[in-house]
């Protein structure tokens, strides 16, 4: 299927691994030129080297938990190719502080809010103005199942992801008339470095194997996942690519679950 986005310029945050990396891969395969960004931890350049055979990709290290990082990203992205970006995908995120609500201090809350909510705010604020001017844009913000089905040990993360839902809906109303479509994808328990780390921690703490930790999580914490497995990053990336496409031109303000049925409610 031709998604009709060849030649577009996309910015993908959180792009050095996991769902961000796979999203960049899928967009490149559709002929999109990609600006990849993440924090500078040594993995970003390796990601670019893996993706380079698929198309035109550039990378810049930027920490979007602060305004300086957003400014660096915008300046680089606006100059990386012959046109400015009209696609933004915000896949960057952290689990953040976890545990009993009463044991999580303000710093724990603020870290989750800065990375999981405000980074998306800053990125959207940076790139939407040109999309409005161009009369065409796609913004895909990563939320989570936690936004509507919060787990009590991850409340800062859940609250920030609920904020992403409302941000996307508000932006879709504000800028839809200008041709800028804004949607949210909500993955659940995807096989990524983040959930790998969670499962390894559980494995160590409980004295069980990694696979047993995954199965225990599925049985006890994610009973709604009917496939009884973790999702794949490419399954999320495929949905993101569709939401960027011409075929999704009547989809905006949507909260699209890619969760294997994890969320137990209909809406």
N, C-alpha and C positions, 0 to 999 in steps of 0.2 A: 504494500500500500504506500503510495506517495503521500507523505504528510504535508507537502506543500510549504516546507520551511527551509529548503535548500538556499544557502547564501545568507541566511539570517545570522546575527551575532548573538551569542548567549553568554551570560555570566553564570557560573555554577559555583556556589560556595560550599565548603566542606567537601571539596572535590578530590582530595588525595587518596581516598579509599571509600569502601562501602557504597552506599546508595548514591552519593554525589559522583563518585568515579564512574559507576555504571551509567548514570544519567548522562554524563559527558560522553561516554562511549556511544550510547544510543543516538544522541544528537549528532555527533560526528558522522555516524553512519547515514544520517539523513541529509548530510551536506551542510550542516550548521557549523559555523566557525565558533570555537569555544575559548572563553577566558576562564581558566581554572584558578581557584584561590582556596587557600587554607592557611593555617598558622605555619610558621617556618620551623618544621620539626624534621626536615630531611627527606620526607616522603613525597613532597610535592613534585620535585623534579623527576623523581622516578616514575610518578604517575604520568607526567607529560611524555616521557620516553616511551612508555607502554602505549600511549594513545596516538602518538605522532603518525603512525602508519595509516590511521583511519581518516585523517584530515588535518585541517589547520587548527592548532591548539597553542595557546600561550598561557603562561602561568605567572602569578605574582603572589608572594606571601603577604597576607594581610590578616590582622587580628581584629575582627569586626565587633569584639566586645567593647571597643572604644571608638570614638569618632575619627581618630587619626587613621585607623585601619580602613575605615570606610572611604576616607578621602584618598588614601593611597590606591585602593581598588578602583575607584571611579576614574582617577587620573590615568591609570594604566589602561583600563578597559576602553576608555574613550579614544585612546591612541593605538591600541593593539592592532586594529584592522582598518580598512578604508571607510568603515561606517561605525556608528555608535551602536551599542547593544539595544535590542528590542525584546530580548528574552532574559528573564531572571529566574533562577532556581536557587532557593535558599535551603541547602541540605545540611549546613553546619549545625552541630548541636552536641550537647553533653548530657549525661545523666545528672550530673551535679550532686549536691548534698543529698544523702538518703539516710533513712532511719526513722526513729520515732520523732514525730512533729515537735515535741517539746524539747528535743535535744538539738534541733537545727537552729543555728543562730542567724542573725541578719546577714552575715557574710555569705553563708550558704545559700540563702534565698537570693541575694543580689547577684551572685555568680550565675545561677540558673537563669535569672531574668535577663541579665546582660547578654548571655550567649544564646539562649533559646528563644528569646523574644526580641530584645532590642537590636540584636545583630540583623534580624530580618527587617525591622523598622528602618534601620540605617541604610540597608541595601536598597529597599524599596524607595526611600526618599531620594537616594542618589540617582536611580535609573528611570523612575517613572516619568520625570519631566520630559526626557527625550522621546519616550514612547508616546506621550500625549502629542508632542509636536509632530511626530511621524504619523500619527493616526492609527497606529498598530502596536500592540504589545501583549506579551504573555508573562505573567508573574505567577510562579508556583511556589508556595510556601509550604515547608514541611511541618506538619503538626504530628500528632500521634494518637493512638487509641486512648492514651492517658488523658487526653483532653476531655473525653466524655465518659471515660471509665477509669477514674483515678485509682491508683494503687497507693495504699496509705503510707508506704515507706518511701514514696517518690513524689511527695506533694509539691515541692518547688518546681520540679520538672513538669508535673501535671498542670499546675497553675499557669506556667509559662506557655505551654502548648495550647491550653484553652484560650489564652490571649491571642495566639496565632490564628485560631479559628475566627475570632471576632475581628481581628485586624484584616484578614483576607476578605471577610464579608463586607466590612466597611469600605475597604479600598475598591472592591468591585462595584459598589454603589457610587462611589465618588468619581471613578475614572472610566467606568464602562461606557458612558456616552462619548468618550474620546477614543474608543477603540482599544482600550487597555483591559484585558480580561484577567481576572485574578482568582485563582483557585487554591485549594489546600489539598494535599495528599496526607493521609493518616496511616502510616505503616504500623504493624504490630509484630514484635518478636522476629525481626529480620536477621539473617546471618550476616553480621557485620563485625568489625573489630570491637565495637562498643558492647554488643551482646556476647561476643566471645570472651571479653574481659569479665563480664558479669558471670558467665557460666564457669569460667576458670576459678573465680573467687568462690563461688558456691561449691565447686568441686573440692577445692582445698579445705574450706571450712567444714564440710560434711564428710570428708574422706571418701568421696565417691569419684567415679570417672567423669570425664567431661560429658560424654554421651548420656550418662545417668543423670547428670545435672540438668541437661536439656530436657530429658524425658520427665523428670520430676517437676520442672517448671511448667511444662505443657499440661501435666496431669493436675497439678495443684493450683497454678496461677493463671493458666490460659486454657481452661476447659472448652471455650468456645471455638478454638481453632480446630476445625473439623478434619483437616489434613494430618493432624498430629505431627507436625514438623515445623521448624522455623521457615519463614519465608525467605525468598532469594532476592538479592539486591536488584537483579535484572527484572524481576516481576514488578518492582516499584518503578524502576526506570522506564519500563514500557508504558506505564500509565502517565508518567510525567511527559514523555515524548508525545503521547496522544493529546494531552491537555495543551501542549504547545502548537498543535497542528491546525490546519485549516478545517479539518473535520470537526474540531471542537469549538467552532466559532460561535455556537449558541450556548456554551457552557461557561458560566462565570458565577462567582460567589459560592461554588460548590465545595463540600467537604467530602472528599472521595476516599473511602476506606480501602486499603490494600492490606487486609488483616486476617485473611483466612477464616473470617467469621468470629474473630476474638471478641469484638464488642457484642454484648448479649442483647442489646436493645435494637428495635427496628429503626429508630431515628436518633 
